[in-house]
Amino acid sequence: MEESGILGFIRNRWYFILLIPLFILLPFLTPHHSLASEMLIFAIFAMGYDILFGYTGLLSFGHAIFFGVGAYSLGLILIKLQAPLLLGLLGGVFVTLVIALAVGFLSIRVRGIYFVMVTLAFCQMFYFIALKWAGFTGGDNGLHGVPRPPIFTIHLDSEIRLYYFILILFVLCLFLALRIVHSPFGRALQSLKSNEDRAKSIGFDTNHFKLISFLISAFFGALAGGLYALHLNFVPIETLNIMTSGDVVIMSIIGGIGTLYGPIFGALLLVYLKNLMSGWTEQWNFIMGILFITSVLTLRRGILVEVKQRFFHKR
Amino acid sequence: MTLFSQVVQYTISGITSGSIYAVIGICWSLVYLITKVLNFTTGEFVMLGGMLTWGFRGTGLGLVPSVLFAITCTILISMIFERIAIRPVRFPSEMTYMMITIAAASVIKGVVLLGWGSETRTIPDFFGTEVIHVFGATMTSQILCVLGLLVIVTLGLSLFLNRTLFGKALRASAINVTGASLMGIDISRFRFFCFGLAGGLGAITGIVITPITFTGYEVGMLTGLKGLVAAIVGGWTMTGTMVAALILGLLEGFGAGFISAGLKDVFALLVMILFLIVRTLDLTLGKGRVTR
C-alpha cells in the first residue's frame, strides 16, 4: 500500500538515498567536471518540463523559449547591470515568467496538436527575434562574456564549485517539484491529463490550472537556462532553437514521462551520451533520432519505467 | 522600377511560393486525414527530392532520368518509413506519431548531411533561363513550371478523388476510418499508399523549386512548416489549403518586399498563431458565460 503525499513518497523510495553519493561524486566520474554541471542543468530543465508534459499532458514544443530567454536575460543582467549573481538569477526567472505568462495565456486555449503547433511557432519567433536583434543579443554569434560573479563571498570560478552550487539548486528544485506533484494541485493537474472535459465538469478552471503548470515549468526552464549561461560563460543562440525544445521532449520521453525521475534520468543519460560523441556533433541529431524512434517503439513508457516493470514487478 | 511593376513582381513571387505551400499543404492533409499522423517528414521529402535529383545528376545521368529516380526513391523511402516506424507503434496517439515523424525528419536530415555535406545545391532550370517580362516585372520559365505543377496536382488529385473508386474509398476513410473499414476498405493499404503519394508529391515539389530557391539539408523544416500552416488554416481541405497557401504566399511576397526581407519567415508563423488563437476566442465575450 503506497502512502500518499510527499512524505509517503520519500518513505517509499528510501533507496534513492543510495544515489546521494553518486551525485556528490558525479564531477569526478565524468570525463571533465563541467560535463556534470551540464547534466544537472538539463536535469532541472527536464524535471520542470515533466510537470507540464508528464503531469498536465501538454506537449509543448516551445520550451526552448524559457531556457533561452532565461539564459539571455541572466546574461544581459549580469553584463549590462553588473548585478550580483542572485539578482541575475531572480531577474532572469522574472523576465522569463513574464514572457511565459504571455505565451501561456495565448497558447493554452488551443488544444491537442494545435497547442504543439502554437508553442512551436512562438519558439521560432523568439529565435528569429534573437537572431535579428543582434545589437542586443549578439545575433548569430550568441551573447559572449557572461561573468560568474561570486555568490555572497563564495567564488564560483572553479567548475567544481559551480557544480556544487548547481547541485544545491537541483536538490531544491527536486523537492519543489516533488512537493508540487504530490499536492492536491498536482492531482488536479493529473486529472487534466487523463480527461480535461471531465475535470472541467467537476468544476476545475482548467485553463487556470494549465497556465499555472505552464508557468511552473517555465520557472524551471528559466533557472536551467540561467545556470547554463553561467556554466558556458556565454549564451549560444541555439538555446532558443526548436532543437532545444526537441531535446527536452526526447529526454523526457526516453526517461519516461510523468515520473519526474524518468526525465531526470533521460537528461543525465542524453547529455552524457552527447558528450561522448562530441567528436561527431554533425551525427548527433541522426543518432538521437534513431535512439528516440527505437525507444518509442520498444520502451514505450521510457527506460526507467519499463525496467522497473520488467525486473521488479514480475507478472 | 515603378510601384506597379514592383507590385506585379511581388505578386509573382507570392503566387510562386504560395503554389509550393499549397502542394506541400495537400501532402500534409493527405496523410493526416487518413492516418491521423502529422507527418513532419513532409518537408524532408521536399528536400530529398531536390537533393536526390542533384545527387543523381552528379553521377552523370540526364535531368529527366535523375528526376524520375529521385521521385521513385523518395516514394520508396516514405513507404519504408511508414512500414518500419509508423505501423509498429503500440498504443498509437497523435502525439506519439508526431514525435516519431519529428525524430525521423531529424534522421533523414542527418543522413543527407553525412552524405552530401551542408553546402547549398541546385539543378539547372528545366527549360532554359530566358527571362519573361510582364508589366515591367521579370519571371523565368521555371516559375511557370511551379504554377503548372499546382494546376496539374490539384486537377489530378480532384479527378482521382472524385472519379475513381479508389479515390472515393480514400475520401470515405478520411471522413470516418472505422466506418470505412467496416465497409471492407483496407485501411492499412491506404495508409501505405498515402505515405507514398505524399512522399512523391513532396519530392516533385522539391525538384521543381530547386532551380529557384536552391536546396540544402536544412531547407525541409521551414518549407514543410509553411505547408502545414496552409493546411491548418485551410481546414485540411484541398480548396481551403490552396486559398490559404496563396494568401500566405502573397503575404510573404509583399511583406518581404515592402516591410523586411529578413522577417519573411516570421509571417507564416504569425498567421498560424493568430489563426489558431483567434479561432478559440469566445466570441460571446461580455455576454456572460455560455454553458456547453
Interface residues (C-beta under 8 A of the other chain):
Chain A: L59 L106 S107 R109 V110 G112 I113 Y114 V116 M117 V118 L120 A121 F122 Q124 M125 F128 K132 G246 V249 I250 I253 E282 Q283 N285 F286 I287 M288 G289 I290 F292 I293 V296 L297 R300
Chain B: L38 A85 P88 V89 R90 F91 E94 M95 T96 M98 M99 I100 I102 A103 A104 A105 S106 V107 K109 G110 V111 L113 L114 L225 L228 I232 G262 L263 D265 V266 L269 L270 M272 I273 L276 I277 T280 L281
